[in-house]
Amino acid sequence: MDESDNESKEASGFSSPSTAEEVTNGVDGTGLTAIVTVASSGIGVETARVLSLRGVHVVMAVRNTGSGAKVKEDIVKQVPGAKLDVMELDLSSMQSVRKFAS
């Protein structure tokens, strides 16, 4: 670890191994809404889960609503009372983006 890594960790208290749960510990997201793209796989799932854990209303923007519904179900099992909506969004299609936005 070089000196700049130490400075970064000292300034924020976090570093690359820090988890989303650690970084958001103590954050109350009640009253906030977040749109999470690609929320049915990878980092999108973890982002939706942790935001839900913090009380944020999460709109899961996904291409496959079936996969999104499964992820929503899994998150609700882990975070009872989570506020999640699954909406179709294909970012490669302007028609889909317009439909999502409306």
Stockholm file with secondary structure:
# STOCKHOLM 1.0

chainA/1-102         MDESDNESKEASGFSSPSTAEEVTNGVDGTGLTAIVTVASSGIGVETARVLSLRGVHVVMAVRNTGSGAKVKEDIVKQVPGAKLDVMELDLSSMQSVRKFAS
#=GR chainA/1-102 SS CCHHHHHHHHHHSCCTTCCHHHHHTTCCCTTCEEEEETTTSHHHHHHHHHHHHTTCEEEEEESCHHHHHHHHHHHHHHSTTCCEEEEECCTTCHHHHHHHHC
#=GC SS_cons         CCHHHHHHHHHHSCCTTCCHHHHHTTCCCTTCEEEEETTTSHHHHHHHHHHHHTTCEEEEEESCHHHHHHHHHHHHHHSTTCCEEEEECCTTCHHHHHHHHC
//
